[in-house]
Each structure stands twice: as structure tokens, then as C-alpha cells.
């Protein structure tokens, strides 16, 4: 016990939003200290052994651009761990970076996970954090962390609805009295949208583009609602007929067409969650509306489309990319909340 309290004195408690697209790290007392892509570049030597070459932004630059012996991997897929070993390496890198390589420190860590996560997946997250040097590990469901980060009164007896569109999953949840009353978690989010853009350009123009290019298209001209003056963007890729690199222009109306299926799936999920909400909480949601968080909340005109479909007020939080980790960080400061909202595994 004395040992534990000593660890507590020296360690820096962390909150980690371990996302499919980005990993964001919050340090108690300092705020957000790191926000980098969840990508790890691995090099295989002549004996076939793997070595971590780069993590985060540097590794993302290598996506789709590596020679045979180097490969860039995204160890998180659809919101959960796809490669256990590499996720452990990635967590170790982020924890070491925050602690300035002081390996002696063993922090308490709160990690956000999708609400639809299985017990096996929970264990994988926990073991990855343990192997990365965490002393105590708490898991918090993403919609709950997002609601806390968005400043919603989650401890009160009133309904709060959150839609979190991340890289791998979209989470829709209604929260009351520090608990999730009803929720839906689907594996349709930012990554699926990028894939849809890749397929659309391939089908319509016989042009093969990479995932990073698709993401840039989505960020720059992506929209989900018809516009009077569509924007255009120059796209570079490989012509599938001639095999030669080629440049063409596509407009936001085409991107809207490409994203339609993914967006409709998300809207259906919101509808299903609303249908499963108890009437008293539905009455609260009519007044308060829906809060949008996650990178997907930045998609142009998504709030307009949702308002039109649900007839409810829609609010986008000030910093959609950080609200989950901020919420998880706030939980670190409140021992009572920590015990109430974290997930048992």
C-alpha cells in the first residue's frame, strides 16, 4: 500500500482517447499534451524481426509510400484493437513521450472505449495499457466521456443525447443519472466514408486514389447536404486503364453522393436510438436536442441534415475532436465520478 501511494506521488495520471484515426492524450493538471494519428511504421530486418520505426504523425506520412521491408499499420480497426502487440507499442510510445521517457513512473490511466465493445476487446485494451506501464486502468465508454467533455449534466435525472462520429465507430447514446440508458454502436464512421470516396472515384473515373487522398477530399469538400455552389478539389491518382498517374477535379456534390450510404446508416442509428428512449427522457431531448462530437461532427452541413430529419435542436461542441479525452480527463479529477462512470471488466 505504501508503495502504491508512493507511485501516486510521482506518477502523472493520464486520460487516453485510443481512437481508430487519432490517439489523444490528456495529462492531469496540464490538459491535452498529444494528439497524433493512430499509425505505427514497422521495419522488418533481414532476420524477419519487427522494429518500430515511427509512431503517429511521422508514421502516417509513410502510409501507402513504404518500400517492401517497411509497412505502416493502423493497429486500431473499427474502434477496437486489431493488432495487440503494435497497440501496446503505440501506447508505450505515447506514455513515454508524455513522461519524458521516465520509465519508473507508472500512471493511472483512463481509456475511452466504444460502447459496443466485447469483454475480450476490453481485456485487450487493458492488457495493452498494462504492458505500456499503466498502474491502474479504468475504461470509460466513449459517449459517456464525450457527454462529460461537452459539459452535459450527466449526473442529473434528465436525458442527454450524444452522437459521436469517430474514425472507426459511430456511437449514439442517451445518458441520464451517470449511466447510459440506451445506445447504439455501429462500425460506420470516418474510415468507411474514406473507403466510399475511394470506391466512388474508382467506379466513376477509373482512377485509383489512396486513403489519405480520400480523407483530404472528405475534409476539404465533403458535405452531406445539397449546395448551390459546389466546391471542387484537384485529385491525383493512378489511371486504371493506362496505369499512368492522372489528375482530375471532383466537386462536393459528387462527394455527397459517395458519402450518402454511410450518412444514411448513421441517421438510421440515431432514429433507432430515439425510438428506444423512454418517453420521459424523450421529452428532455425535445428541449435539449442532440450533441454532436468526434471528427465526423466537422462534416459540412451534418447538423442541418440531422435537424431536418429529426426536427430536434442540434449542437456541435466547440472542439469535437477533443471532447472525449477532455471528458475522460475530468473523470480523473473526480474520484466519485471515476467509480460511477467507468466500465467493469
C-alpha positions in Angstrom: 0.0 0.0 0.0 2.8 2.4 0.9 4.3 1.5 -2.5 1.1 2.4 -4.2 0.8 5.8 -2.6 4.5 6.5 -3.5 3.7 5.6 -7.1 0.8 8.0 -6.9 3.1 10.8 -5.7 5.4 10.5 -8.7 3.1 9.4 -11.5 1.2 11.7 -13.9 -2.3 10.4 -14.3 -3.4 10.2 -18.0 -6.6 10.0 -20.0 -6.3 8.4 -23.4 -8.7 8.6 -26.3 -7.5 5.5 -28.1 -9.2 6.2 -31.4 -9.1 4.4 -34.8 -7.9 7.5 -36.5 -6.2 9.5 -33.7 -4.9 8.9 -30.2 -5.3 11.9 -27.9 -3.5 12.1 -24.6 -4.6 14.3 -21.6 -2.4 14.8 -18.6 -3.9 15.7 -15.2 -3.1 19.3 -14.5 -1.7 20.0 -17.9 -4.6 19.3 -20.4 -4.1 17.8 -23.8 -0.4 17.2 -24.5 -0.5 14.9 -27.5 -2.9 14.4 -30.5 -1.4 12.1 -33.2 -2.7 9.7 -35.8 -3.0 6.1 -34.6 -0.4 4.8 -37.0 2.8 2.8 -36.4 5.5 2.2 -39.0 7.3 -1.1 -38.7 10.6 -2.2 -40.3 11.4 -5.9 -40.8 15.1 -6.7 -40.7 16.9 -9.5 -42.6 16.1 -12.0 -39.8 12.4 -11.2 -40.1 12.2 -9.4 -36.7 10.0 -6.4 -36.4 11.2 -3.0 -35.1 9.1 0.1 -34.6 10.4 2.8 -36.9 7.9 5.7 -36.3 4.7 6.4 -34.4 2.0 9.0 -35.0 2.3 11.8 -37.5 5.6 10.6 -38.9 4.2 7.1 -39.5 1.1 8.5 -41.1 3.2 10.3 -43.7 4.5 6.9 -44.7 1.0 5.3 -45.3 1.0 3.9 -48.8 4.5 5.1 -49.5 6.8 2.5 -48.0 9.3 0.0 -49.6 8.9 -3.7 -49.1 10.6 -4.1 -45.7 8.7 -1.2 -44.1 5.0 -1.1 -43.5 2.7 1.4 -41.9 -0.1 -0.1 -39.8 -3.1 1.2 -38.1 -3.4 -1.1 -35.1 -6.9 0.0 -34.3 -9.7 -1.1 -36.6 -13.4 -0.2 -36.2 -12.7 1.3 -32.8 -11.1 -1.8 -31.4 -7.6 -3.4 -31.2 -6.8 -5.2 -34.4 -3.1 -5.7 -33.6 -2.5 -6.3 -29.9 1.3 -6.1 -29.9 1.5 -3.0 -32.0 -1.2 -1.2 -29.9 0.9 -1.9 -26.8 4.0 -0.4 -28.6 1.9 2.7 -29.6 0.6 3.2 -26.1 4.1 2.8 -24.7 5.4 5.4 -27.1 2.6 7.9 -26.1 3.0 7.3 -22.3 6.8 7.6 -22.5 6.5 10.8 -24.6 4.3 12.4 -22.0 6.5 11.3 -19.1 9.7 12.5 -20.9 11.0 8.9 -21.0 10.9 8.4 -17.2 10.2 4.7 -17.3 10.0 4.5 -13.5 6.6 6.3 -13.5 3.5 4.1 -13.6 0.4 6.3 -14.1 -3.2 5.8 -13.5 -4.9 5.7 -16.9 -8.5 6.3 -18.1 -9.0 4.9 -21.6 -12.1 5.5 -23.7 -13.7 2.6 -25.5 -16.7 2.2 -27.8 -20.0 1.3 -26.1 -20.4 -1.8 -28.2 -17.1 -3.4 -27.1 -17.0 -7.1 -26.1 -15.4 -8.4 -22.9 -12.5 -9.9 -25.0 -11.8 -6.5 -26.6 -12.0 -4.8 -23.2 -9.3 -7.2 -21.9 -7.1 -6.5 -24.9 -7.3 -2.7 -24.2 -6.5 -3.3 -20.5 -3.6 -5.6 -21.3 -2.1 -3.2 -23.8 -2.2 -0.4 -21.3 -0.6 -2.7 -18.6 2.2 -3.7 -21.0 2.7 0.0 -21.7 3.3 0.6 -17.9 0.0 1.8 -16.5 -0.5 1.1 -12.8 -4.4 1.3 -12.6 -6.6 1.2 -15.7 -10.1 2.4 -16.0 -12.3 2.1 -19.1 -14.9 4.7 -19.9 -17.5 4.4 -22.8 -16.9 7.0 -25.5 -20.4 8.5 -25.4 -20.2 9.0 -21.6 -16.7 10.6 -21.9 -18.0 12.8 -24.8 -21.0 13.9 -22.7 -18.8 14.9 -19.8 -16.4 16.7 -22.1 -19.3 18.5 -23.7 -20.3 19.8 -20.3 -23.7 18.0 -20.2 -25.3 17.5 -16.8 -24.9 13.7 -16.9 -25.5 13.2 -13.1 -28.9 14.7 -13.2 -32.2 12.8 -13.8 -32.7 14.2 -17.4 -31.9 12.9 -20.8 -28.8 13.9 -22.7 -28.3 12.6 -26.2 -24.8 12.3 -27.8 -23.8 11.3 -31.3 -20.1 10.6 -31.6 -18.8 10.0 -35.1 -15.2 8.9 -34.9 -12.8 7.1 -37.3 -13.9 3.5 -36.7 -17.3 3.7 -34.9 -20.3 5.9 -34.6 -21.8 5.9 -31.1 -25.3 7.2 -30.3 -26.3 7.2 -26.7 -28.9 8.7 -24.3 -27.4 9.3 -20.8 -29.2 10.0 -17.5 -28.1 9.7 -13.9 -24.4 8.9 -14.8 -25.4 5.9 -16.8 -26.2 5.0 -20.5 -29.9 4.4 -20.8 -29.9 3.3 -24.4 -27.2 3.2 -27.0 -26.2 2.0 -30.5 -22.7 1.4 -31.7 -22.1 0.9 -35.4 -18.8 0.4 -37.3 -19.6 3.0 -39.9 -17.7 6.3 -39.4 -14.8 8.3 -40.9 -12.9 5.3 -42.3 -15.9 3.9 -44.1 -16.5 7.3 -45.6 -12.9 7.4 -46.9 -13.4 3.9 -48.4 -16.7 5.1 -50.0 -14.8 8.0 -51.7 -12.1 5.7 -52.9 -14.7 3.3 -54.5 -16.7 6.2 -56.0 -13.7 7.7 -57.7 -12.6 4.3 -58.9 -16.1 3.4 -60.3 -16.8 6.8 -61.9 -13.4 7.8 -63.2 -11.4 4.6 -63.3 -8.9 6.4 -61.0 -7.3 4.8 -58.0 -6.6 7.1 -55.1 -5.2 6.4 -51.7 -6.9 6.5 -48.3 -5.0 9.7 -47.3 -6.2 11.4 -50.5 -9.8 10.3 -49.8 -9.5 11.7 -46.3 -8.3 15.1 -47.7 -11.2 15.2 -50.1 -13.7 14.5 -47.3 -12.2 17.2 -45.1 -11.9 19.9 -47.8 -15.0 19.5 -49.9 -17.1 16.8 -48.1 -20.7 17.8 -47.5 -23.9 15.9 -46.7 -26.4 18.5 -47.9 -27.0 19.8 -51.4 -25.2 23.1 -52.0 -26.0 25.9 -54.5 -22.3 26.4 -55.4 -20.4 23.1 -55.1 -16.7 23.4 -54.3 -14.1 21.5 -56.3 -10.8 19.8 -55.5 -8.0 18.5 -57.6 -7.4 14.8 -57.1 -4.3 12.9 -58.1 -4.2 9.1 -58.6 -3.4 6.3 -61.0 -5.5 5.8 -64.1 -6.7 2.1 -64.0 -6.9 1.9 -67.8 -3.5 3.3 -68.8 -1.7 2.7 -65.4 -0.3 6.3 -65.7 -0.7 8.9 -62.9 -3.5 11.4 -63.6 -5.1 14.5 -62.2 -8.8 15.4 -62.3 -11.3 17.6 -60.5 -14.2 16.4 -58.4 -16.8 18.5 -56.7 -18.6 18.5 -53.4 -21.8 17.2 -55.0 -20.0 14.0 -56.1 -18.5 13.6 -52.6 -22.1 13.9 -51.1 -23.2 11.2 -53.5 -20.2 9.0 -52.4 -21.0 9.6 -48.7 -24.8 9.1 -48.9 -24.9 5.4 -47.8 -22.7 6.0 -44.7 -24.6 9.1 -43.7 -28.0 7.3 -44.1 -26.7 4.4 -41.9 -25.7 7.0 -39.2 -29.1 8.7 -39.5 -31.0 5.4 -39.2 -28.9 4.6 -36.0 -30.0 8.0 -34.5 -33.6 7.1 -35.3 -33.4 3.6 -33.7 -31.8 5.1 -30.5 -34.6 7.7 -30.3 -37.2 5.0 -30.8 -35.7 3.1 -27.9 -35.6 6.1 -25.5 -38.1 6.1 -22.6 -40.8 8.8 -23.0 -39.7 11.0 -20.1 -36.2 11.2 -21.5 -37.5 11.8 -25.0 -39.3 14.9 -23.6 -35.9 16.2 -22.3 -34.3 15.6 -25.7 -37.0 17.6 -27.4 -35.8 20.6 -25.3 -32.1 19.9 -25.3 -31.6 18.3 -28.6 -28.6 16.2 -29.8 -25.0 17.0 -29.2 -22.5 16.1 -32.0 -18.9 15.1 -31.1 -16.0 13.3 -32.9 -14.2 14.2 -36.1 -17.3 13.3 -38.1 -19.2 16.2 -36.4 -17.0 18.5 -38.6 -18.5 17.2 -41.8 -20.1 20.2 -43.5 -23.9 20.6 -43.0 -24.3 17.4 -41.0 -26.1 19.4 -38.3 -28.5 20.9 -40.9 -29.3 17.4 -42.3 -29.9 15.9 -38.8 -32.1 18.9 -37.8 -34.2 18.4 -40.9 -34.5 14.6 -40.3 -35.2 14.7 -36.5 -36.7 18.2 -36.1 -34.6 18.4 -32.9 -32.0 21.1 -32.0 -28.5 20.0 -33.0 -25.4 21.3 -31.2 -21.8 20.8 -32.4 -19.4 21.1 -29.4 -16.5 23.7 -29.7 -13.8 21.1 -30.1 -15.4 17.9 -31.4 -12.0 16.1 -31.7 -11.0 16.6 -28.1 -14.3 16.3 -26.1 -13.9 12.6 -25.4 -10.4 12.9 -24.0 -11.4 16.0 -22.0 -14.3 14.1 -20.5 -12.1 11.2 -19.6 -9.6 13.7 -18.1 -12.4 15.3 -16.0 -13.2 11.9 -14.6 -9.6 11.7 -13.3 -10.2 14.7 -11.1 -13.4 13.4 -9.6 -13.0 10.2 -7.6 -16.7 9.7 -7.2 -17.4 10.1 -10.9 -14.5 7.8 -11.7 -16.1 5.0 -9.7 -19.6 5.6 -11.1 -19.0 6.0 -14.9 -16.1 3.7 -15.6 -16.8 0.2 -17.0 -16.2 -3.0 -15.2 -14.2 -5.7 -17.0 
